[in-house]
């Protein structure tokens, strides 16, 4: 069996190890006057709403103690299944903006300091 209890536990522990030790957590820097949220990326201070939302390295948003996966990645998977593109992308963008409003940091897997890379 591919997913026996012990095998599943070892896969899960490896994934948790990868998230804990191989990802960067970039804290939000909020500017309430301009209604901007930025993070310190390899490209400098970039907007979370316009850069991180559509970056290949963005793996999710920390809301409280929970890492919520990036909605754009799910939207990309739905697009490959043939779901309506415009509505799916709009819903993903609105969900990401909601997560950023309530969140405190973004999870980034840019270990090579490449900076922004297009998701789509």
C-alpha distances in whole Angstrom, upper triangle without the diagonal:
4,6,6,10,11,9,10,14,14,14,16,19,19,20,22,24,24,26,28,29,29,31,34,36,39,41,43,47,49,52,53,56,55,52,49,46,46,44,44,42,43,45,47,47,46,45,42,43,44,42,39,38,38,36,33,33,33,30,31,34,34,36,36,34,31,30,30,28,31,32,33,29,28,31,30,27,29,31,29,28,32,33,36,37,40,39,36,37,40,38,36,39,40,37,37,41,40,38,40,43,41,39,40,38,36,33,33,31,34,34,36,39,39,40,40,38,38,35,36
4,6,10,10,7,8,12,12,11,13,16,16,17,19,21,21,23,25,26,26,27,31,32,35,38,40,44,45,49,50,53,52,48,46,43,42,40,41,39,39,41,44,44,42,42,39,40,40,38,35,34,34,33,29,29,29,26,28,31,31,33,34,31,28,27,27,25,28,28,29,26,25,28,27,24,26,29,26,25,29,30,34,34,37,36,33,34,37,35,33,36,37,34,34,38,37,35,37,40,38,36,37,35,33,30,30,28,31,31,33,35,35,37,36,34,34,31,32
4,6,8,6,5,9,10,9,11,14,14,15,17,19,19,21,23,25,25,26,29,30,34,36,38,41,43,47,48,51,49,46,44,41,41,38,39,37,38,41,42,42,41,40,37,38,39,37,34,33,33,32,29,28,28,25,26,29,29,30,31,28,25,24,24,23,26,27,28,25,24,27,26,23,25,28,26,25,29,30,33,34,36,35,32,33,36,33,31,34,35,32,32,36,35,32,35,37,35,33,35,33,31,28,28,27,30,30,32,35,35,36,36,34,34,31,32
4,6,5,6,9,10,11,12,14,15,16,18,20,21,23,24,26,26,28,31,32,36,38,40,43,45,49,50,53,52,49,47,43,43,41,41,40,41,43,45,45,43,43,40,41,42,40,37,36,36,35,32,31,31,27,28,31,30,32,32,29,27,26,27,26,29,30,31,28,27,30,30,27,29,32,30,29,33,33,37,37,40,38,35,36,39,36,34,37,38,35,35,38,37,34,37,39,37,35,36,35,33,30,31,29,32,32,35,37,38,39,39,37,37,34,36
4,6,5,6,9,10,11,12,14,15,16,18,20,21,22,24,25,27,30,31,34,36,38,42,43,47,48,51,50,47,45,42,42,39,40,39,40,43,44,44,43,42,39,40,41,40,36,35,36,35,32,31,30,27,27,29,29,30,30,26,24,24,25,25,28,29,31,28,27,31,31,28,30,33,31,30,34,34,37,38,40,39,35,37,39,36,34,37,37,34,34,37,36,33,35,38,35,33,34,33,31,29,30,28,32,32,35,37,38,38,38,37,37,34,36
4,5,5,6,9,10,11,12,14,15,16,18,20,21,22,24,25,29,30,33,35,38,41,43,47,48,52,51,48,46,42,41,39,39,38,39,42,43,43,42,42,39,40,42,40,36,36,36,35,32,30,30,27,28,30,29,30,30,27,25,25,26,25,29,30,32,29,28,32,32,29,31,34,33,32,36,36,39,39,42,41,37,38,40,38,35,38,39,35,35,38,37,34,36,39,36,34,34,33,31,28,29,27,31,30,33,36,37,38,38,37,37,34,37
4,5,5,6,9,10,11,13,14,15,17,19,20,21,22,24,27,29,32,34,37,40,42,46,47,51,49,46,44,41,40,37,38,36,37,40,41,41,40,40,37,38,40,37,34,34,34,32,29,28,28,25,26,28,28,30,30,27,25,24,25,24,27,28,30,26,26,30,29,26,29,31,30,29,33,34,37,37,39,38,35,36,38,36,33,36,37,34,33,37,36,33,35,38,36,33,34,32,30,27,27,25,28,28,30,33,34,35,35,34,34,32,34
4,5,5,6,9,10,11,12,14,15,17,18,20,21,22,25,26,30,32,34,38,39,43,44,48,46,43,41,38,37,35,36,34,35,38,39,39,38,38,34,35,37,35,31,31,31,30,27,26,25,22,23,25,25,26,27,24,21,21,21,21,24,25,27,24,23,27,26,24,26,29,27,27,31,31,34,34,36,35,32,32,35,32,30,33,34,30,30,33,32,29,32,34,32,30,31,29,27,24,25,23,27,27,30,32,33,33,33,32,32,29,31
4,5,5,6,9,10,10,12,14,15,16,18,19,21,24,25,28,30,33,36,38,42,43,47,46,43,40,37,36,34,35,33,34,37,38,38,37,37,34,35,37,35,31,31,32,30,28,26,26,22,23,25,24,25,25,22,20,20,21,21,24,26,28,25,24,28,28,26,28,31,30,30,33,33,36,36,38,37,33,34,36,33,31,33,34,31,30,33,32,29,31,34,31,29,29,28,26,23,24,23,27,26,29,31,33,33,33,33,33,30,33
4,5,5,6,9,10,10,12,14,15,16,17,19,23,24,28,30,33,36,38,42,44,47,46,43,41,37,36,33,34,32,33,36,37,37,37,37,34,36,37,34,31,31,31,29,27,25,25,22,23,25,24,26,26,23,21,20,22,21,25,27,28,25,25,29,28,26,29,31,30,30,34,34,37,36,39,38,34,34,37,35,32,34,35,32,31,34,33,30,32,35,32,30,30,28,26,23,24,22,25,24,27,29,31,32,32,31,32,30,32
4,5,5,6,9,10,11,13,14,15,16,17,21,22,26,28,31,34,36,40,42,45,44,41,38,35,34,31,31,30,30,33,35,35,34,34,31,33,34,31,28,28,28,26,23,22,22,19,20,23,22,25,25,22,20,18,20,18,21,23,25,21,21,25,24,22,25,28,26,26,30,30,33,33,35,34,31,31,33,31,28,31,32,29,28,31,31,28,29,32,30,28,28,26,24,20,21,19,22,22,25,27,28,29,29,28,29,26,29
4,5,5,6,9,10,11,12,14,15,16,19,20,24,26,28,32,34,37,39,42,41,38,36,32,32,29,30,29,30,32,34,33,32,32,29,31,32,30,26,26,27,25,23,21,20,17,18,20,19,21,22,18,16,15,17,16,19,22,23,20,20,24,24,22,24,27,26,26,30,30,33,32,34,33,29,30,32,29,26,29,30,26,26,29,28,25,27,29,27,25,25,23,21,18,20,18,22,21,25,27,28,28,28,28,28,26,28
4,5,5,6,9,10,10,12,14,15,18,19,23,25,28,31,34,37,39,42,41,39,36,33,32,29,29,28,29,32,33,33,32,33,29,32,33,31,27,28,28,26,24,22,21,18,19,21,20,22,22,18,17,16,18,18,21,24,25,23,23,27,26,25,28,30,29,30,33,33,36,35,37,36,32,32,34,32,29,31,32,28,27,30,30,26,27,30,28,25,25,23,22,18,19,18,21,21,24,26,28,28,29,28,30,27,30
4,5,5,6,9,10,11,11,13,17,19,22,25,27,31,33,37,39,42,41,38,36,32,31,28,28,26,27,30,31,31,31,31,28,31,32,29,26,26,27,24,22,19,20,17,18,21,20,23,23,20,18,17,19,18,20,23,24,21,22,26,25,23,27,29,28,29,32,32,35,34,36,35,31,31,33,32,28,30,32,28,27,30,30,26,27,31,29,26,25,23,21,17,18,16,19,18,21,23,25,26,26,26,27,25,28
4,5,5,6,9,10,10,11,15,16,20,22,25,28,30,34,36,39,38,35,32,29,28,25,25,24,25,27,29,29,28,28,25,27,28,26,22,23,23,21,18,16,16,13,15,17,17,20,20,17,15,13,15,14,17,19,21,18,18,22,22,20,23,26,25,26,29,29,31,30,32,31,28,27,30,28,24,26,28,25,23,26,26,23,24,27,25,22,22,20,18,14,15,13,17,16,19,22,23,23,24,23,24,22,25
4,5,5,6,9,10,11,14,14,18,20,23,26,29,32,34,37,36,34,31,27,26,24,24,23,24,27,28,28,27,28,25,27,28,26,22,23,24,22,20,17,17,13,14,16,15,18,18,14,13,12,14,14,17,20,22,19,20,24,24,22,25,28,27,28,31,31,33,32,33,32,29,28,30,28,25,27,28,24,23,26,25,22,23,26,24,20,20,18,17,13,15,14,17,17,20,22,24,24,24,24,26,23,27
4,6,5,6,8,10,13,14,18,20,24,27,30,33,35,38,37,35,32,29,27,24,24,23,24,27,28,28,28,28,26,28,29,27,23,24,25,23,21,18,18,15,16,18,17,20,20,17,16,14,17,17,19,23,24,21,23,26,26,25,28,30,29,31,34,34,36,34,36,35,32,31,33,31,28,29,30,27,25,28,28,24,25,28,26,23,22,19,18,14,15,13,16,15,19,21,22,23,24,24,26,25,28
4,6,6,5,7,11,13,16,19,22,25,28,32,34,37,36,33,30,27,25,22,22,20,21,24,25,25,25,26,23,26,27,24,20,22,22,19,17,14,15,12,14,16,16,19,20,17,16,14,16,15,17,20,21,18,20,23,23,22,25,27,26,28,31,31,33,31,33,33,29,28,30,29,25,26,28,25,23,26,26,23,23,26,25,22,21,18,16,12,12,10,13,12,15,17,19,20,21,21,23,21,24
4,6,6,6,9,10,14,16,19,22,25,28,30,34,32,30,27,23,22,19,19,18,19,22,23,23,23,23,20,23,24,21,18,19,20,18,16,13,12,10,11,13,12,16,16,14,12,10,13,12,14,18,19,17,18,22,21,21,24,26,26,27,30,30,31,30,31,30,27,26,28,26,23,24,25,22,20,23,23,19,20,23,21,18,17,14,12,9,10,9,12,12,16,17,19,19,20,20,22,20,23
4,6,7,9,10,13,15,19,22,25,28,30,34,33,30,28,24,22,19,19,19,20,23,24,24,24,24,22,24,26,23,20,21,23,20,19,15,15,13,13,14,13,16,16,13,13,11,15,15,17,21,22,20,22,25,25,25,28,30,30,31,34,33,35,33,34,34,30,29,31,29,25,26,27,24,22,24,24,21,21,24,22,18,17,14,13,10,11,11,14,13,17,18,20,20,22,22,24,23,26
4,6,8,10,14,16,20,23,26,29,32,35,34,32,29,25,23,20,19,18,19,22,23,23,23,25,22,26,27,24,20,22,23,20,19,15,16,14,15,17,16,19,19,17,16,15,18,17,19,23,24,22,24,27,26,26,29,31,31,32,35,35,37,35,36,35,32,31,32,31,27,28,30,27,24,26,27,23,23,26,24,21,19,16,15,12,12,10,12,11,14,16,18,19,21,22,24,23,27
4,7,10,13,16,19,22,25,29,31,34,33,31,27,24,22,18,17,16,16,19,20,21,21,23,21,24,24,21,18,20,21,17,15,12,13,12,14,16,16,19,20,18,17,15,17,16,17,21,21,19,22,24,23,24,27,28,28,30,33,33,34,32,33,33,30,28,30,29,26,26,28,26,23,25,26,22,22,25,24,21,19,16,14,10,9,7,9,7,11,13,15,16,18,18,21,20,24
4,7,10,13,16,19,22,25,28,30,29,27,24,20,18,15,14,13,14,17,18,18,18,19,17,20,21,18,14,17,17,14,13,10,10,9,11,12,13,16,18,16,15,12,14,13,14,18,18,17,19,22,21,22,25,26,26,29,31,31,32,30,31,30,27,25,27,26,22,23,25,22,19,21,22,19,18,22,21,17,16,12,10,7,6,5,7,7,11,12,14,14,15,16,18,18,21
4,6,10,13,15,19,22,24,27,26,24,21,17,15,11,11,10,11,15,15,15,15,17,15,18,19,16,13,16,17,14,14,10,10,10,11,12,12,15,17,15,15,12,15,14,15,19,19,18,21,23,23,24,27,28,28,30,33,32,33,30,31,31,28,26,27,26,23,22,24,22,18,20,21,18,17,20,19,16,13,10,8,6,5,6,7,8,11,11,13,12,14,16,18,18,22
4,6,10,13,16,19,21,25,24,21,18,15,13,10,10,11,13,16,15,14,14,15,13,16,18,16,12,15,17,15,15,11,10,10,10,9,9,12,13,13,13,10,13,13,14,18,18,18,21,23,23,24,27,28,29,31,33,32,32,30,30,30,27,25,26,25,21,21,22,20,17,18,18,15,14,17,16,12,10,6,6,5,6,9,10,11,14,13,16,14,15,17,19,19,23
4,7,9,12,16,18,21,20,18,15,11,9,6,7,8,11,13,12,11,11,12,10,14,15,13,11,13,16,14,15,12,10,11,11,10,10,13,14,14,15,13,14,15,14,18,18,19,21,23,23,25,27,28,29,32,33,32,32,29,29,29,26,24,25,24,21,19,21,19,16,16,17,14,12,15,15,11,9,5,5,6,7,10,11,12,15,13,15,13,14,16,18,18,22
4,7,10,13,15,19,18,16,13,10,9,6,8,10,14,15,13,11,12,12,10,14,16,15,12,15,18,16,18,15,13,14,12,10,9,11,12,13,14,13,15,16,16,19,20,21,23,24,25,27,29,30,32,34,35,33,33,31,30,30,27,25,25,24,21,20,20,19,16,16,16,14,11,13,13,9,6,4,7,9,11,14,15,16,19,16,18,16,17,19,21,21,24
4,6,10,12,15,14,12,10,6,6,5,8,11,15,15,13,10,10,10,8,11,14,13,11,13,16,16,18,16,13,15,13,10,10,11,13,15,15,14,15,17,16,18,19,21,23,24,25,27,28,29,31,33,34,32,32,29,28,28,26,23,23,22,20,18,18,17,14,13,14,12,9,10,11,8,6,5,7,11,12,16,16,19,21,18,19,17,17,19,21,21,24
4,7,10,12,12,11,8,6,5,6,8,12,15,15,13,9,10,10,10,12,15,14,13,16,18,18,21,19,16,18,17,14,14,15,16,18,19,18,19,20,19,21,22,24,26,26,28,30,31,32,34,36,37,35,34,31,30,30,28,26,25,25,22,20,20,20,17,15,16,15,11,12,13,11,9,9,11,14,15,19,19,21,22,19,21,18,18,21,22,23,26
4,6,9,9,8,6,5,7,9,12,15,18,18,15,12,12,10,10,12,14,15,15,16,19,20,23,21,18,20,18,15,15,15,16,19,20,19,19,21,20,21,22,24,26,27,28,31,31,32,34,36,37,34,33,31,29,29,28,25,24,23,22,19,19,19,16,14,15,14,10,10,12,11,9,11,13,17,18,22,22,24,26,23,24,20,20,23,24,24,26
4,6,6,6,5,6,8,11,14,17,20,19,16,12,13,11,12,13,15,16,17,18,21,21,25,23,21,23,21,18,18,18,20,23,23,23,23,24,22,24,24,27,29,29,30,33,33,34,36,38,38,36,35,32,30,30,29,26,25,25,23,20,20,20,18,15,16,17,13,12,14,14,13,14,16,20,21,25,24,27,28,25,26,22,21,25,25,26,28
4,6,5,7,8,11,14,17,20,23,22,20,16,16,13,14,14,17,18,19,19,22,24,27,26,23,25,22,19,19,19,20,23,24,24,23,25,23,24,25,28,29,29,31,34,34,34,37,39,39,36,35,32,30,29,29,26,24,24,23,20,19,20,18,15,16,16,13,11,14,15,14,16,18,22,24,27,27,30,31,28,29,25,24,27,27,28,29
4,6,8,11,13,17,19,22,25,23,21,17,17,15,16,16,18,20,21,21,24,25,29,28,26,28,25,22,23,22,24,27,28,27,27,28,26,27,27,30,32,31,33,36,36,36,39,41,41,38,36,34,31,31,31,28,26,26,26,22,21,23,21,17,18,20,16,15,17,18,18,19,21,25,26,30,29,32,33,30,30,27,26,29,29,29,31
4,5,9,11,15,17,20,23,21,18,15,14,12,14,13,14,17,18,19,21,23,26,26,23,26,24,21,22,22,24,27,27,26,26,27,24,25,25,28,30,29,30,33,34,33,36,38,38,35,33,31,28,28,28,25,23,24,23,20,19,21,19,15,17,19,15,14,17,18,18,19,20,24,24,28,27,30,31,28,28,24,23,25,25,26,28
4,7,10,14,17,19,22,21,19,15,14,11,11,11,13,15,16,16,19,21,24,24,21,23,21,18,19,19,21,24,24,23,22,23,21,21,22,25,26,26,27,30,31,31,34,35,35,32,31,28,26,25,25,22,20,21,20,17,16,17,15,12,13,15,12,10,14,15,15,16,17,21,22,26,26,29,30,27,27,23,22,24,24,24,26
4,6,10,13,15,19,17,15,11,10,7,8,8,10,12,13,14,16,18,21,20,18,20,18,16,17,17,20,23,23,21,21,21,19,20,20,23,25,24,26,29,29,29,32,34,34,31,30,27,25,25,24,21,20,20,19,16,16,17,14,11,13,14,10,10,13,13,13,14,15,18,19,23,22,25,26,23,23,19,18,21,21,22,23
4,7,11,13,16,15,13,10,8,6,6,7,10,11,10,12,15,15,19,18,15,17,15,13,14,15,17,19,19,18,18,18,16,18,18,21,23,23,24,27,28,28,30,32,33,31,29,27,25,25,24,21,20,20,18,15,15,16,13,10,12,12,8,9,12,11,10,10,11,15,16,19,19,22,23,20,21,17,16,19,19,20,22
4,7,9,12,12,10,6,5,4,5,8,10,9,9,12,14,14,17,15,14,16,15,13,14,16,18,20,20,18,18,19,17,19,18,20,23,23,24,27,28,28,30,33,33,31,30,27,26,26,25,22,21,22,19,17,17,18,14,13,15,14,10,12,14,12,11,10,10,13,14,17,16,19,20,17,17,14,13,17,18,19,21
4,6,10,10,8,5,6,7,7,10,11,10,9,12,14,13,15,13,12,14,14,12,13,15,17,19,19,17,17,18,16,19,18,20,23,23,24,26,28,28,30,32,33,32,31,28,28,28,26,23,23,23,20,18,19,19,15,15,17,15,11,14,15,13,11,8,8,11,11,14,13,15,17,14,15,12,12,15,17,18,21
4,7,8,6,5,7,9,10,13,14,12,11,14,16,14,16,14,13,16,16,15,16,18,20,21,21,19,20,20,18,21,21,22,25,26,25,28,30,30,32,34,35,34,34,31,30,31,29,26,26,26,23,21,23,22,18,18,20,18,15,17,19,16,13,11,11,12,11,14,12,14,15,11,13,10,12,15,18,19,22
4,5,5,6,6,9,10,13,13,10,9,13,14,11,13,11,11,14,15,15,16,19,22,22,22,19,20,19,17,20,19,20,23,24,23,26,28,28,29,32,33,32,32,29,29,29,27,24,25,25,22,20,22,22,18,18,21,19,16,19,20,17,15,12,11,11,9,11,9,11,12,8,9,6,8,12,14,16,19
4,5,8,9,13,13,16,15,12,12,15,15,12,14,11,13,16,17,18,20,23,25,25,25,22,22,21,20,23,21,21,25,25,24,27,29,29,30,33,34,34,34,30,30,31,29,26,27,28,25,23,25,25,21,22,24,22,20,23,24,21,19,16,14,14,11,12,8,10,9,5,7,5,8,11,15,17,20
4,7,7,11,12,15,13,10,11,15,14,12,14,13,14,18,19,19,21,24,26,27,26,24,24,23,20,23,21,22,25,25,24,27,29,29,30,33,34,33,33,29,29,30,28,25,26,27,24,22,25,25,21,21,24,23,20,22,24,22,20,17,15,16,13,14,11,13,12,8,8,5,7,11,14,16,19
4,6,10,12,15,14,11,12,16,16,14,17,15,16,19,19,19,21,23,25,26,26,24,24,23,21,24,22,24,27,27,27,29,32,31,32,35,36,35,35,31,30,32,30,26,27,28,25,23,25,25,21,21,24,22,19,21,23,21,19,16,15,16,14,16,13,15,15,11,11,9,10,14,17,19,22
4,7,9,12,12,10,11,14,16,14,17,15,15,18,18,17,19,21,23,24,24,22,22,22,20,22,21,23,26,26,26,29,31,30,32,35,35,34,33,30,29,30,28,25,25,26,23,21,22,22,19,18,21,19,16,18,20,18,16,14,13,15,14,17,15,17,17,13,14,11,11,15,17,19,22
4,6,9,8,6,8,11,12,11,15,14,13,16,16,15,17,20,22,24,23,21,20,20,17,19,18,20,23,23,23,26,27,27,29,31,32,31,30,26,25,26,25,21,21,22,20,17,19,19,16,15,18,17,14,16,19,17,15,13,12,14,13,16,14,17,17,14,14,10,9,13,14,16,18
4,5,6,6,7,9,11,11,15,14,13,16,15,14,16,18,21,23,22,19,19,18,16,17,16,19,21,21,21,24,26,25,27,30,30,28,27,24,23,23,22,19,18,19,17,14,16,16,13,12,15,14,11,13,16,14,14,12,12,14,14,17,16,19,20,17,16,13,11,14,14,16,18
4,6,5,5,6,9,10,13,12,10,13,11,10,13,14,17,19,18,16,15,15,12,14,13,16,18,18,19,22,23,23,25,27,28,26,25,22,21,21,20,17,16,17,14,12,13,13,10,9,12,11,8,10,13,11,11,10,8,11,12,15,15,18,19,17,16,13,11,14,14,14,16
4,6,6,6,9,10,14,14,12,14,13,12,15,16,19,21,20,17,16,15,12,13,12,15,17,16,17,21,21,21,24,26,26,24,23,20,18,18,17,14,13,14,12,9,10,11,8,7,10,10,8,10,13,12,13,12,11,14,14,18,18,21,22,20,19,15,13,15,14,14,15
4,6,6,7,9,13,14,12,15,15,14,18,19,22,24,23,20,18,17,14,14,12,15,18,16,17,20,21,20,23,25,25,24,22,19,17,18,17,14,13,15,13,10,12,14,11,10,14,14,12,14,17,16,17,15,13,16,15,18,17,21,21,19,17,14,11,12,11,12,13
4,6,6,6,10,10,9,13,13,14,17,19,22,23,22,19,18,16,13,14,12,14,17,17,16,20,21,20,22,25,26,24,23,20,19,20,19,15,16,17,14,12,15,15,12,12,16,15,13,15,18,16,16,14,12,13,12,14,14,17,18,15,13,10,7,9,9,10,12
4,5,5,8,8,6,9,10,10,13,16,19,20,18,15,14,13,10,12,10,12,15,15,15,18,20,20,21,24,25,23,23,20,20,20,18,15,16,16,13,11,14,14,10,11,14,12,10,14,16,14,14,11,8,10,9,12,11,15,16,14,13,10,8,9,9,10,12
4,6,9,10,7,10,9,10,14,15,19,20,18,15,13,11,8,9,7,10,12,12,12,15,17,17,19,21,22,20,20,17,16,16,14,11,12,13,9,7,10,10,7,8,12,11,10,13,15,13,15,13,10,11,11,14,14,18,19,17,16,13,10,11,10,9,11
4,7,9,8,11,11,13,17,19,22,23,21,17,15,13,9,10,7,9,12,11,11,14,16,15,17,20,20,19,18,15,15,16,14,11,12,14,10,9,13,13,10,12,15,14,13,17,19,17,18,16,13,13,12,14,14,18,18,17,15,12,9,8,6,5,7
4,5,6,9,11,13,16,19,22,23,20,17,16,13,10,12,9,10,13,13,12,15,17,17,18,21,22,21,21,18,18,20,17,14,16,17,13,12,16,16,12,14,17,16,15,18,20,18,18,15,11,11,9,10,10,14,14,13,11,9,6,5,5,5,8
4,6,8,11,14,17,20,23,23,20,17,16,12,10,12,10,9,12,13,11,13,16,16,16,19,21,21,21,18,20,21,18,15,18,18,15,15,18,17,14,17,19,17,17,21,22,19,20,16,13,11,9,9,9,12,13,13,11,10,7,5,6,4,8
4,6,9,12,15,18,21,20,18,15,14,12,10,13,12,10,14,15,14,16,19,19,19,22,24,24,24,22,23,23,20,18,20,20,16,16,19,18,15,17,19,17,16,20,21,18,17,14,10,8,5,5,6,9,11,10,9,8,8,7,9,8,12
4,6,8,11,14,18,17,15,12,11,9,7,10,9,9,12,14,13,15,18,18,19,22,23,23,23,20,21,21,18,16,18,17,14,13,16,14,11,14,16,13,12,16,17,14,14,11,7,6,5,7,8,12,14,13,12,11,9,10,10,9,13
4,7,10,13,16,15,13,9,8,6,6,9,10,8,11,13,13,14,17,18,19,21,23,22,23,21,22,22,18,17,19,17,14,14,17,14,11,15,16,13,13,17,16,14,14,11,8,5,6,7,10,13,15,15,15,14,13,13,13,11,14
4,7,9,13,12,10,6,5,4,4,8,10,9,11,13,14,15,17,19,20,22,24,22,23,21,22,21,18,16,17,16,12,13,14,12,9,12,12,9,10,13,13,10,11,9,6,5,8,10,13,15,18,18,18,16,15,15,15,13,16
4,6,9,10,8,6,5,7,7,10,12,12,14,16,17,18,20,22,23,25,26,24,25,23,23,22,19,17,18,16,13,13,14,11,8,10,10,7,7,10,9,6,8,6,4,6,9,12,15,17,20,19,20,17,16,18,18,16,19
4,6,7,6,5,6,9,10,13,15,16,17,19,21,21,23,25,27,28,29,27,28,26,26,25,22,21,21,19,16,16,16,13,11,13,12,8,8,11,9,5,6,5,6,7,11,14,17,18,22,21,22,20,19,21,21,20,23
4,6,5,6,7,10,12,14,17,17,18,20,22,23,24,26,28,29,30,28,28,27,26,25,22,21,21,19,16,16,16,13,11,12,10,7,8,9,6,4,6,8,9,11,15,18,20,22,25,24,25,23,22,24,24,22,25
4,6,8,10,13,15,17,20,21,21,23,26,26,27,29,31,32,33,31,32,30,30,28,26,25,25,22,20,20,19,16,15,16,13,10,11,12,8,7,7,9,12,13,17,20,22,24,27,26,28,26,25,27,27,25,28
4,7,10,13,16,18,21,21,21,24,26,26,27,30,31,32,34,32,33,31,32,30,27,26,26,24,21,22,21,18,17,18,16,13,14,15,12,10,10,11,12,12,16,19,21,23,26,26,27,26,26,27,28,26,29
4,6,10,12,15,18,17,18,20,22,22,23,26,27,28,30,28,29,28,28,27,24,23,24,21,18,19,19,16,15,16,15,11,13,15,12,9,10,11,11,11,15,17,20,22,25,25,26,25,24,25,25,23,26
4,6,9,12,15,14,15,18,19,19,21,23,24,25,27,26,27,26,26,24,21,21,21,19,16,17,17,14,13,15,14,10,12,14,12,9,10,9,9,8,11,13,17,18,22,22,23,21,21,21,22,19,22
4,7,8,12,11,12,14,16,16,18,20,21,22,24,22,23,22,22,21,18,17,18,15,13,14,14,11,10,12,11,8,10,13,11,9,12,11,9,9,12,15,18,20,23,23,23,21,20,20,20,17,20
4,6,9,8,8,11,13,13,15,17,18,19,21,20,21,19,20,19,16,15,17,14,11,13,14,11,9,13,13,10,12,15,14,12,14,12,10,9,11,13,16,18,21,21,21,19,18,18,17,14,17
4,5,6,7,9,10,12,13,15,16,18,20,18,19,17,17,17,13,12,14,12,8,10,11,9,7,11,11,9,10,14,14,12,14,12,9,9,11,12,15,18,20,20,19,17,15,15,14,11,13
4,5,5,6,9,10,11,12,15,16,17,15,15,14,14,13,10,9,10,8,5,7,9,7,6,10,11,9,12,14,15,14,17,15,13,13,14,16,18,22,24,23,22,20,17,17,15,12,13
4,5,5,6,9,10,10,12,14,15,14,14,12,12,12,9,7,10,9,5,7,10,9,8,11,13,12,13,16,17,16,18,17,14,14,14,15,17,21,22,21,20,18,15,14,11,8,9
4,5,5,6,9,10,11,13,15,14,15,13,15,15,11,10,13,12,9,11,14,12,11,14,16,14,16,19,19,18,20,18,14,13,13,14,16,19,21,21,19,18,15,14,12,8,9
4,5,5,6,9,10,11,13,11,13,12,14,13,9,10,12,11,8,11,13,11,11,15,16,14,17,19,20,19,21,19,16,16,16,17,19,22,24,24,23,22,19,17,15,12,12
4,5,5,6,9,10,11,9,10,8,10,10,6,6,9,8,6,9,12,11,11,14,16,15,17,20,21,20,23,21,18,18,18,19,21,24,26,25,24,22,19,17,14,11,10
4,5,5,6,9,10,10,11,9,11,12,9,8,12,12,9,12,15,14,14,17,19,18,19,22,23,22,24,22,19,18,18,18,20,23,24,24,22,20,17,15,12,9,8
4,5,5,7,9,9,12,11,14,14,10,11,14,14,12,15,17,16,16,19,20,19,21,24,25,24,26,24,21,19,19,19,21,24,25,26,24,23,20,18,15,12,11
4,5,5,7,6,8,8,11,11,8,10,13,12,11,14,16,15,16,19,20,20,22,24,25,24,27,25,22,22,22,22,24,27,29,29,27,26,23,20,18,14,13
4,5,5,5,7,6,10,10,8,9,12,13,12,14,17,16,17,20,21,21,23,26,27,26,29,27,24,23,23,23,24,28,28,29,26,25,22,19,16,13,11
4,5,8,10,9,13,14,11,12,16,16,15,17,20,20,20,23,24,24,26,28,29,28,31,28,25,24,23,23,25,27,28,29,26,26,23,20,17,14,12
4,6,9,10,14,14,12,14,17,16,16,19,21,20,21,24,25,25,27,29,30,29,32,30,27,26,26,26,27,30,31,32,30,29,26,23,20,17,15
4,7,8,12,12,10,13,16,16,16,18,20,20,21,24,25,26,28,30,31,31,33,32,29,28,28,28,29,32,33,33,31,30,27,24,21,18,15
4,6,9,9,7,10,13,12,13,16,17,17,19,21,22,23,25,27,28,28,31,30,27,27,27,28,29,32,33,33,31,30,27,24,21,18,15
4,6,6,6,9,10,11,12,15,16,17,18,20,22,23,25,26,27,28,31,30,27,28,28,29,30,33,34,34,32,30,26,24,21,18,15
4,6,5,6,9,10,11,12,14,15,16,18,20,21,23,24,26,26,29,28,25,25,25,26,27,31,31,31,28,26,23,21,17,15,12
4,6,5,6,9,10,11,12,14,16,17,19,20,21,23,25,25,28,27,25,26,26,27,28,32,32,31,29,27,23,21,18,16,13
4,6,5,6,9,10,11,12,14,15,17,18,20,21,23,24,27,26,24,25,26,28,29,32,34,33,31,28,25,23,20,17,15
4,6,5,6,9,10,11,12,14,15,17,18,20,21,22,25,24,22,22,23,24,26,29,31,30,28,26,22,21,18,15,13
4,5,5,6,9,10,10,12,14,15,16,18,20,20,23,22,19,20,21,22,23,27,28,27,25,23,19,18,14,12,11
4,5,5,6,9,10,11,12,14,15,17,19,20,23,22,20,22,22,24,25,29,30,29,27,24,21,20,17,15,14
4,5,5,6,9,10,11,12,14,15,17,18,21,21,19,21,22,24,26,29,31,30,28,25,22,21,19,16,15
4,5,5,6,9,10,10,12,14,15,16,19,18,16,17,18,20,22,25,27,26,24,22,19,18,16,13,13
4,5,5,6,9,10,11,12,14,15,18,17,15,17,18,20,21,25,26,25,23,21,17,17,15,13,13
4,5,5,6,9,10,11,13,14,17,17,16,18,20,23,24,28,29,28,27,23,21,21,18,17,17
4,5,5,6,9,10,11,12,15,15,14,16,18,21,23,26,28,27,26,23,21,21,19,16,17
4,5,5,6,9,10,10,13,12,11,13,15,18,19,23,25,23,22,20,17,17,16,14,15
4,5,5,6,9,10,12,13,12,15,17,20,21,25,26,24,24,21,18,19,18,17,18
4,5,5,6,8,12,13,13,16,18,22,23,26,29,27,27,24,21,22,21,19,21
4,5,5,6,9,10,10,12,15,18,20,23,26,24,24,22,20,21,20,18,20
4,5,5,7,8,8,12,14,18,19,22,24,22,23,19,18,19,19,18,20
4,6,8,10,12,15,18,21,23,26,28,26,26,23,21,23,22,21,23
4,7,10,12,15,18,21,23,26,28,27,27,24,23,25,24,23,25
4,6,8,11,14,18,20,22,25,23,24,21,21,22,22,21,24
4,7,10,13,17,19,20,23,21,23,20,20,22,23,22,25
4,7,10,13,15,17,19,18,19,17,17,19,20,19,22
4,6,10,12,14,17,15,16,14,14,15,16,16,19
4,7,9,11,15,14,15,13,14,15,16,15,19
4,6,8,11,10,11,10,11,12,14,13,17
4,6,9,9,10,10,11,12,14,13,17
4,6,6,7,7,9,10,13,13,17
4,6,8,10,12,13,16,17,20
4,6,8,11,12,16,17,20
4,6,9,11,15,16,20
4,7,8,12,14,17
4,7,10,12,15
4,7,9,12
4,6,9
4,6
4
